[in-house]
Amino acid sequence: MKDGQGEGATDRRVGWLRKMIEIRLFEEKVQELFMKGLIQGTTHLAQGQEGVSVGAIAAMREDDVLTMTYRGHGQALARGMDSEAAFAELMGRASGCCGGVGGSMHFTDFSKGLIGAFAIVGAGLPVAVGAAMSARMQGKDSVALTFFGDGSTNIGTFHESLNMASIWKAPVIFIIENNLYGEYTPLRETTPHEDLAIRAQPFQMPGIVVDGQDVGVVHDTVAEAIERARRGDGPSLLEMKTYRFRGHSRSDPAKYRPEGELDRWKARDPITILGARLAEESVLSEDDQKAAWDDIQSQIDAAADRAAEAPFPTLEETHRYVYAD
């Protein structure tokens, strides 16, 4: 299957577009709520990287699991987390996905296979390997995906996890979201490789460079890696070339980026790419797409309003997550 084409591809691609729009508008709303003081702490947004989340997770089965980073709103929504529960978690409300005690960096929901979002760089990799091996030991053919940034490939946990996964042929897919920056530092100043997929070679697993801005290509590449893992052929390392349109966190204006770089990447916005393709194929007109944006914006606004009205957790409820019985 190429670029999401085949039986049922039209409805699937329209769904991908709507989900990417939902994630984009969700994160724009997060920024708005933060500026209004409704979200405490900090937030790490990923506008521009929606194609990676939506394409990869669309290739998963219901019984598969994933880990992600603190920049994981997109993965959570792509996996089916309700936007109201996500907003509530960000605002520290009891109706949040983690009862309001996890916040932006810790979106999890075991019922959806979201087994961990980690503030520690690279911490999700060994957890995903463990989850993959757990499934095998239980006689299941489910797989684990782990999403992490380019900076994670320079730490020991990355190499240890790939080494262990290769030796055991663990059914795990390692997905690098290479947005060119580790916090504020350009990749070229920390890493001697332009293509990080080359780091798969010492571990005897496929290392594939993927256009992360093309949701169809992301989907098909991940689907092939998942099928390989299910049949017992072991892990894969997929490098998604992508870009975040905002700075590292809400306090970062990203003035370190070279002039014109942001504009060049915005010209390859994953939403624009798929939208243009659907319009050209007369699948979804520009007017229909505008209506979709308006419809989803209304849903996002309503979800945020409902979440803001939810109560905060009680002290007793927060203790439940700190002290063992």
C-alpha positions as CSV (number, residue, x, y, z in Angstrom):
1,M,0.0,0.0,0.0
2,K,1.4,3.4,-0.9
3,D,0.6,6.7,0.8
4,G,-2.5,5.4,2.5
5,Q,-4.1,4.3,-0.8
6,G,-6.2,1.3,-1.3
7,E,-9.6,0.1,-0.1
8,G,-11.1,2.6,2.4
9,A,-8.2,5.0,2.0
10,T,-10.4,8.0,1.2
11,D,-12.3,7.9,4.5
12,R,-9.1,7.1,6.3
13,R,-7.2,10.1,4.9
14,V,-10.0,12.5,5.7
15,G,-9.9,11.1,9.2
16,W,-6.2,11.7,9.4
17,L,-6.7,15.3,8.2
18,R,-9.4,16.0,10.9
19,K,-7.2,14.5,13.6
20,M,-4.2,16.6,12.6
21,I,-6.4,19.7,12.7
22,E,-7.7,18.7,16.1
23,I,-4.2,18.3,17.5
24,R,-3.1,21.7,16.0
25,L,-6.1,23.5,17.4
26,F,-5.8,21.7,20.7
27,E,-2.3,23.0,21.1
28,E,-3.2,26.5,20.0
29,K,-5.9,26.4,22.7
30,V,-3.3,25.2,25.2
31,Q,-1.2,28.3,24.5
32,E,-4.2,30.5,25.0
33,L,-5.2,28.9,28.3
34,F,-1.6,29.2,29.5
35,M,-1.6,32.9,28.8
36,K,-4.8,33.3,30.7
37,G,-3.3,31.6,33.8
38,L,-5.5,28.5,33.6
39,I,-2.5,26.2,33.0
40,Q,0.4,26.2,35.6
41,G,4.0,25.3,35.1
42,T,5.1,25.0,31.5
43,T,4.0,23.3,28.2
44,H,5.9,21.8,25.3
45,L,4.0,22.1,22.1
46,A,4.5,20.3,18.8
47,Q,2.7,22.2,16.1
48,G,4.2,21.0,12.8
49,Q,4.8,17.4,14.0
50,E,1.2,16.2,13.7
51,G,1.9,14.0,10.7
52,V,4.2,11.8,12.8
53,S,1.7,11.2,15.6
54,V,-1.3,10.6,13.4
55,G,0.4,8.5,10.7
56,A,2.2,6.3,13.1
57,I,-0.6,5.7,15.6
58,A,-3.1,5.0,12.7
59,A,-1.0,1.9,11.9
60,M,-1.4,0.5,15.5
61,R,-3.8,-2.1,16.6
62,E,-6.0,-1.6,19.7
63,D,-3.9,-3.9,21.8
64,D,-0.6,-2.3,20.9
65,V,1.0,0.2,23.4
66,L,3.2,3.3,23.2
67,T,5.4,5.5,25.2
68,M,6.1,9.1,24.4
69,T,7.9,12.3,25.6
70,Y,6.7,15.3,27.5
71,R,5.8,16.8,24.1
72,G,3.1,14.1,23.7
73,H,-0.2,15.9,23.4
74,G,-0.3,14.8,19.7
75,Q,0.2,11.1,20.4
76,A,-2.4,11.1,23.2
77,L,-5.1,12.7,21.0
78,A,-4.1,10.5,18.0
79,R,-4.6,7.5,20.2
80,G,-8.1,8.6,21.1
81,M,-7.7,10.5,24.3
82,D,-10.7,12.8,24.7
83,S,-9.8,16.4,24.4
84,E,-11.8,17.4,27.4
85,A,-9.9,14.9,29.6
86,A,-6.7,16.2,28.1
87,F,-7.6,19.9,28.8
88,A,-8.7,19.0,32.4
89,E,-5.3,17.3,33.0
90,L,-3.5,20.4,31.9
91,M,-5.6,22.5,34.2
92,G,-5.1,20.2,37.1
93,R,-8.7,19.2,37.3
94,A,-10.0,15.9,38.8
95,S,-11.6,14.9,35.5
96,G,-8.2,14.9,33.8
97,C,-6.8,11.7,32.3
98,C,-4.5,11.3,35.4
99,G,-6.9,12.9,37.9
100,G,-5.3,16.3,37.5
101,V,-2.0,15.3,39.2
102,G,0.1,14.5,36.1
103,G,-0.1,17.7,34.0
104,S,1.3,18.3,30.6
105,M,4.3,16.1,30.8
106,H,2.5,12.9,32.0
107,F,-0.4,12.1,29.7
108,T,-1.2,8.5,30.3
109,D,-4.2,6.2,29.8
110,F,-3.6,2.5,30.1
111,S,-7.1,1.8,28.6
112,K,-5.8,3.3,25.3
113,G,-2.3,1.8,25.5
114,L,-0.7,5.1,26.5
115,I,1.5,3.4,29.1
116,G,3.8,6.4,29.8
117,A,4.7,10.0,29.0
118,F,8.1,10.8,30.4
119,A,9.7,14.1,31.5
120,I,13.1,12.4,31.6
121,V,14.7,12.4,28.2
122,G,14.8,8.9,26.7
123,A,13.1,7.2,29.7
124,G,10.3,5.8,27.5
125,L,12.6,3.6,25.4
126,P,13.4,0.9,28.0
127,V,9.8,0.9,29.2
128,A,8.6,0.2,25.6
129,V,11.2,-2.6,25.3
130,G,9.8,-4.1,28.5
131,A,6.2,-3.8,27.4
132,A,7.1,-5.5,24.1
133,M,8.8,-8.4,25.9
134,S,5.9,-8.7,28.4
135,A,3.5,-9.2,25.4
136,R,5.7,-11.9,24.0
137,M,6.0,-13.7,27.3
138,Q,2.2,-13.7,27.5
139,G,1.9,-15.2,24.1
140,K,0.5,-12.1,22.5
141,D,1.5,-10.6,19.1
142,S,1.0,-7.0,20.1
143,V,3.8,-4.5,19.6
144,A,5.2,-1.4,21.4
145,L,6.0,2.0,19.8
146,T,8.2,4.5,21.5
147,F,8.4,8.1,20.4
148,F,11.5,10.2,21.4
149,G,13.4,13.2,20.2
150,D,16.7,13.5,18.3
151,G,18.5,14.5,21.5
152,S,17.7,11.1,23.1
153,T,19.9,9.3,20.6
154,N,23.0,10.7,22.3
155,I,22.3,9.1,25.7
156,G,23.1,5.7,27.0
157,T,19.5,4.6,27.4
158,F,19.0,4.8,23.7
159,H,21.9,2.5,22.9
160,E,21.1,0.1,25.7
161,S,17.5,-0.2,24.6
162,L,18.3,-0.8,21.0
163,N,21.0,-3.3,21.9
164,M,18.6,-5.3,24.2
165,A,15.7,-5.1,21.7
166,S,18.0,-6.4,18.9
167,I,19.3,-9.3,20.9
168,W,15.9,-10.4,22.0
169,K,14.2,-9.5,18.7
170,A,11.7,-7.5,20.8
171,P,8.5,-6.4,18.9
172,V,9.2,-2.7,19.4
173,I,9.4,0.2,17.0
174,F,11.7,3.1,17.9
175,I,10.5,6.4,16.4
176,I,12.8,9.4,16.4
177,E,11.0,12.7,16.0
178,N,13.9,14.6,14.6
179,N,12.9,18.2,14.7
180,L,16.5,19.4,14.4
181,Y,16.8,20.8,17.9
182,G,17.5,19.3,21.4
183,E,15.8,22.0,23.4
184,Y,17.7,25.1,22.1
185,T,20.8,23.3,20.6
186,P,20.9,22.5,16.9
187,L,21.4,18.8,16.1
188,R,24.5,19.7,14.0
189,E,26.3,20.9,17.1
190,T,25.8,17.7,19.1
191,T,25.7,14.8,16.7
192,P,28.1,13.8,13.9
193,H,25.3,12.4,11.7
194,E,22.7,14.3,9.7
195,D,20.6,11.1,9.4
196,L,20.2,9.5,12.8
197,A,18.8,6.3,11.3
198,I,22.4,5.3,10.7
199,R,22.6,4.5,14.4
200,A,20.5,1.4,13.7
201,Q,23.5,-0.3,12.0
202,P,25.5,-1.5,15.0
203,F,22.3,-3.1,16.4
204,Q,21.5,-5.1,13.2
205,M,18.1,-3.6,12.7
206,P,16.5,-1.6,9.9
207,G,17.2,2.1,10.1
208,I,14.8,4.1,7.8
209,V,14.7,7.9,7.2
210,V,11.0,9.0,6.8
211,D,9.4,12.2,5.6
212,G,7.6,13.1,8.8
213,Q,5.5,15.8,7.1
214,D,3.7,13.3,4.9
215,V,1.2,11.5,7.1
216,G,0.6,8.8,4.4
217,V,4.3,7.9,4.1
218,V,4.6,7.9,7.9
219,H,1.7,5.5,8.2
220,D,2.9,3.1,5.5
221,T,6.5,2.9,6.9
222,V,5.3,2.3,10.4
223,A,2.8,-0.3,9.3
224,E,5.6,-2.2,7.5
225,A,7.8,-2.0,10.7
226,I,4.9,-3.2,12.8
227,E,4.2,-6.1,10.6
228,R,7.9,-7.1,10.6
229,A,7.8,-7.0,14.4
230,R,4.6,-9.1,14.7
231,R,6.0,-11.9,12.7
232,G,9.0,-12.1,15.0
233,D,11.7,-10.3,12.9
234,G,12.5,-7.8,15.6
235,P,12.7,-4.0,16.1
236,S,13.1,-1.1,13.7
237,L,14.5,2.4,14.0
238,L,12.5,5.0,12.1
239,E,13.7,8.6,11.9
240,M,10.9,11.0,11.2
241,K,12.2,14.3,9.7
242,T,9.9,16.9,11.1
243,Y,9.9,20.3,12.8
244,R,8.2,22.2,15.6
245,F,6.9,25.5,14.7
246,R,7.2,26.9,18.2
247,G,10.1,27.1,20.6
248,H,11.1,24.3,23.0
249,S,8.7,25.4,25.6
250,R,6.2,28.3,26.3
251,S,9.1,30.6,27.4
252,D,11.3,30.0,24.3
253,P,10.9,32.5,21.4
254,A,13.2,30.3,19.3
255,K,15.4,33.2,18.2
256,Y,18.3,30.8,17.7
257,R,16.8,29.5,14.4
258,P,18.4,30.6,11.2
259,E,16.5,33.2,9.2
260,G,14.0,31.5,6.8
261,E,14.2,28.1,8.4
262,L,10.8,28.3,10.0
263,D,9.2,29.5,6.8
264,R,10.7,26.7,4.8
265,W,9.2,24.1,7.1
266,K,5.9,25.8,7.3
267,A,5.7,25.4,3.6
268,R,5.8,21.7,4.3
269,D,3.1,21.8,7.0
270,P,1.7,18.2,7.2
271,I,-1.9,19.5,7.3
272,T,-1.4,21.6,4.2
273,I,0.3,18.7,2.3
274,L,-2.5,16.3,2.9
275,G,-5.2,19.0,2.5
276,A,-3.8,20.0,-0.9
277,R,-3.7,16.3,-2.0
278,L,-7.3,15.7,-1.0
279,A,-8.5,18.9,-2.7
280,E,-6.6,18.0,-5.9
281,E,-8.2,14.5,-5.9
282,S,-11.6,16.1,-5.4
283,V,-11.9,14.1,-2.2
284,L,-12.3,17.2,0.1
285,S,-12.7,20.7,-1.3
286,E,-11.1,23.7,0.2
287,D,-14.5,24.9,1.4
288,D,-15.1,21.5,3.1
289,Q,-11.7,21.8,4.7
290,K,-12.5,25.2,6.0
291,A,-15.7,23.9,7.4
292,A,-13.8,21.1,9.1
293,W,-11.5,23.7,10.8
294,D,-14.5,25.7,12.0
295,D,-16.3,22.6,13.3
296,I,-13.3,21.2,15.2
297,Q,-12.5,24.7,16.6
298,S,-16.0,24.8,18.1
299,Q,-15.5,21.3,19.6
300,I,-12.1,22.3,21.1
301,D,-13.5,25.5,22.6
302,A,-16.4,23.6,24.1
303,A,-14.1,20.9,25.5
304,A,-11.8,23.5,27.1
305,D,-14.8,25.4,28.7
306,R,-16.2,22.2,30.2
307,A,-12.8,21.2,31.5
308,A,-12.3,24.6,33.1
309,E,-15.5,24.1,35.1
310,A,-14.4,20.7,36.6
311,P,-13.4,20.6,40.2
312,F,-9.8,20.3,41.4
313,P,-8.8,17.0,43.1
314,T,-9.0,16.9,46.8
315,L,-5.9,16.5,49.0
316,E,-7.0,12.9,49.8
317,E,-7.2,12.2,46.1
318,T,-3.7,13.5,45.4
319,H,-2.3,11.4,48.3
320,R,-3.6,8.3,46.5
321,Y,-0.8,8.8,43.9
322,V,2.0,9.5,46.4
323,Y,1.7,7.1,49.3
324,A,1.2,3.3,49.1
325,D,-1.6,1.7,51.1
